[in-house]
Amino acid sequence: MNSIAYALFKLLPKNAISRAFGNFSRAEIPIISSLSAQWFAKRYKINLEESEVPEEGFANIHELFTRKLKSDARIIEDNAEVVCPVDGVLTAFGMLTEKPEYMQAKGKYYRLKNLLRNKELAQRFVGGVWATIYLSPHNYHRIHSPVSGNVTAAYYCPGALWPVNAGSVEKVEGLFSINERLITQINTYDGGEVLLVKIGATNVGRISVDYKKDWFTNSMPPIASRKALFTKWEPEQQIYAYTKGQEIARFETGSTVILICNRAILQRTKYLFAEFEGKKVKMGQALMV
């Protein structure tokens, strides 16, 4: 994104535009909606051979984006403690040290406490590791649990909807801490703790989660007012247990996931992030063993 494009894009009502696109993607306009889905699949070279495709095809772009995979399309690595939650490219990773800033892109950084909007929660993960995974429009957009454990909390952080492609990540300071995001906190059964940070972006119509079915990001009415730092949800009685590789959320177009693992997981595993930096990753493959 060059300086002129950045300046122009800064003025656009990105959230409203994204809601409008989301509404269009979910519409079922005779002929137009199905043809739009077909065009999009061809334009972005989406691999439909691994997907469950209705006999009549996808009714709209939304159905295409949120498509399911065939049951044998991905392998969940049983020997891994942490598996990849999405398909995408692992763009960055690092240790969660006392150093306050973590790499967004070369020359651009963000602070974990700003990403989470919760200083105490950020401090609990010092000594752990993190990885950023970017999803392109052609990717499979459902999000799966990276570990087996219980959802103990979720946080919705209102924000802008800048693109999260390479141009924006390299240009917009603190982008991941600016954009709207929904965070899932998962505790494993042996002291491990994981944060799954799902970051919205331009034309990401919504992010939804399985365990809180009335939460949709970038929606009207919103989950929280834009003045709120975040909205926290904790299960009161029901236990929300997920097995490794089980679907837990979904984007309604591509975006970014930041996976954060605590010190307990790191101390008993080998993390393989360096092997995948800049490379494609698939849901279910081992990231920490």
N, C-alpha and C positions, 0 to 999 in steps of 0.2 A: 504494500500500500504506500504510494508516494505521498508527498506532503500535501498536494492539492486534493487528492482523493480523501486523505485523512481529514482535512479541514471541512470538506463538503459533507463527509459522512458523519462528522461530529454534530452537524446541525440537524440531521434527519431524526425524526421521531422513531427510533429503532424498535422500541417495544411495541408501539402501535402498528408499525409495518409488519412486525413478526406475528402479532395477533391476527392481522388481516390475512397473512399468508397461511397461518394455521387454520383459519376458518375456511379458506379456499381449499386447502389440502383435504379437509374433512367433508367438504360438500360433495353431493352426488348429483351433478348436473348432467343430464342425459348427453351421452356421447363425449362431451368436453372433458369430464372428470376422468373417464377411463382412458381416453386418448392422451390426456396429460400424464397419467401414470405410465403408459406405454412409452411416450416420448422421454420421460425422465429415466426410465430403466435403460433405454438405448443411449441416451446422452451421457450417463455416468457409468455405462457398462456394468450394470448390476448383475451379479451371478445369480440367476433364478433357478439354476439346476440344483442348488443346495437348499432352496427355499420351498416351503409349502405354498403352492400357488392354487387358488380356487379354480375350479373348472371353468368358470366364466371370466377368469382373470381378476385383476385388482380393480375395485370399483372407483378408487381415487388414489391420489398421491399418499394420503395418510395410510391406507392399507398397505401400500408398497413399502413405505418407510418402516412401518411397525411389523413387517412380515415375520412369521416364525420360520425357523429352520427345520429341516427334516430331522428326525430323531437321531440319525447316525451322522449328521453333518459335522459335529464337533465331538472331540474326545475330552472328557474331564480327567485330568491326570490324577490318579488316586494317590500316588506317592508324594504329591506336592502338598505342602501346608497351605500355600497361597497360590491360587490360579488367576489367570488373566480374566477380568470381569467383562471385557468387551473385545470386539475386533477393532483394530486400528493400527496406529504407529506409535511406538514408545519413543517419545521425543526428548524426554529429560528424566533424570533421576538423581537421587543424592541421599546423604545422611541427614538426619534431623539433629543437628548439633545445637549448641547454645548460640551459634552465629544466627543473627535474627533474619537473614535474608536467604531466599532460595531462588534458583534460576528459573525464569520464565522463558527467556531466550538470551542470546549473547548480548550482554550489556543491559538486560532488563531483569529486574528481580521483584519478588513480592515477599511479604512477611506472613508466616503461618498464622499468627494471631489475627491478621487482617483478613486472610482467606476464610478463617473460621468465625471471625468476629467474636472470639471467645478466648481470652488470654489464658485462663486456667485450663481449658481443654487443650490448647496448643502446647502448654507446658508439659502435659502428661505424655506427649508423644516425643519429647526430646530423647534422643538416643535410638530412635527408630529410623525407618527409611521411607522414602516416597518415590513415586513414579508418575509421570504424566503421559496419558495415552490420548492421542487425537483421532477422532472419527471423521472420515470424509463422507460425502454424500452417498458414495457407493457401498459403504459398509453396512453390515447388519447392525441394527440400532437398539436391540434389547440389551439390557444390562443384567449381569448375573452376579450372585454373591461370590466373592473371591475366597471365602472361608466357610466352614461350618460353624454356626453359632446363632446367637439370639440378637435381634435388633433391640437395642436398649434405649435409643433416642434418635431423633431426626431434627434437623435444623433447616429452616428456610430463610435464605438471605436475599432480600430484594436487591435489585440492581439494574444496570443497563444491559443492553444486548448487542455489544460489539461483536463482529465476526471473530472467530478464534483460529482462522487460518494463519499460515506462517507470516504473511505480511502484517497482520494486525498484532500478532504476538510479539513481533520484533519492533513495532511502532508504539503501541499503547502501553504506557507505564502502569504496572500493577494490574494488568487486564483481568487476571483470574480473580482478583480481589474486588474488582469493579462490577463484573457481570453478575447477573442473577444466578443463584446456585441453590442446590438442595443437597444436604449432607446426611448420609446414613451412617449411624454408629453401630458397629457389630462387635459383640464380645464372644470370643471363642470359649470353649469349655475347659481350657487349661491356661488361663491368664492372658491370652492374646487379645488384642484390641485393634480394630481396623476402622478407618474412616473412608467412606466412598463418597468423594466430592464430585457431584455432577454439575457441570457448568453450562449454563444456557448460552446461546449465541443468536445472532441475527437469523431469522427465519426458523429457529427452533421453536415451533409453535407452542410446545409444552414439554415439561418433564413430569412424568407420573411415577408413583411408587406403588408396589403391590400391597404393602402393609398399611397404607393410609390412603384409601381409595378416593377420598374427597380432596386430596391435595393435587393440584395441577399448577405448575409454575406458569407465569405469563398469561394469567387468566383474569377474567372479569366476572364477579368481584375477585380481587387479589387475595392471596392467603394472608398477607399482612400489608399494612400501609407502607409506603415507601419511606416513611420517617422511622419505622422500626428497624433496629439493628438486625434482629432476626426473630423468628417465631420458633419456639422449641416445643417438640411433642415427645412425650414419654408414654409407653403403654402402661395402663393402670392395672389390669388384671390378666388379660390375654398374653400368652407367650408367643412371640413371633419368631419361630425357629426356621432357619434356612440351612440347607445343605450346600456344600461347595458346588458351584455351577448351577444352582437353582435360580431361575429368573426372579429378580427383585425390583426392577425398575425399567424404564425405557425412555429414550429420546424420541421425539416425533420428527426430528431430522438429526443430522450429525452435530457433534459438539466435542467436548473434552471431558475426560474423567481423570481425577487425581486420586491415586490410591495411596493411603498413608497407613503404615503398620508400626505398632509400638515396639519398644525395646525387647519385651518378652518374646515376641515372634522372631526378631532379628537374632537374639542370642542363641536360639536353638536351630537356626536354619542358615542356609547359604542363599543369598539373594543373587539372582541371575540377571538383574536389570542391565548391567553393562554389556552382556551378550546380545541384548536386543535393541540397544540404543540406535535410533534412526531406522529401525527395521519394522516390518509388519509383524503384528502379533495377533493371535486368535483367541477367542474366548475358550477357556478351559485348559490352555497350556500352562505349564509350570512356570511360576515366577519366583517362588521361594520353596526350596526343598530341604 
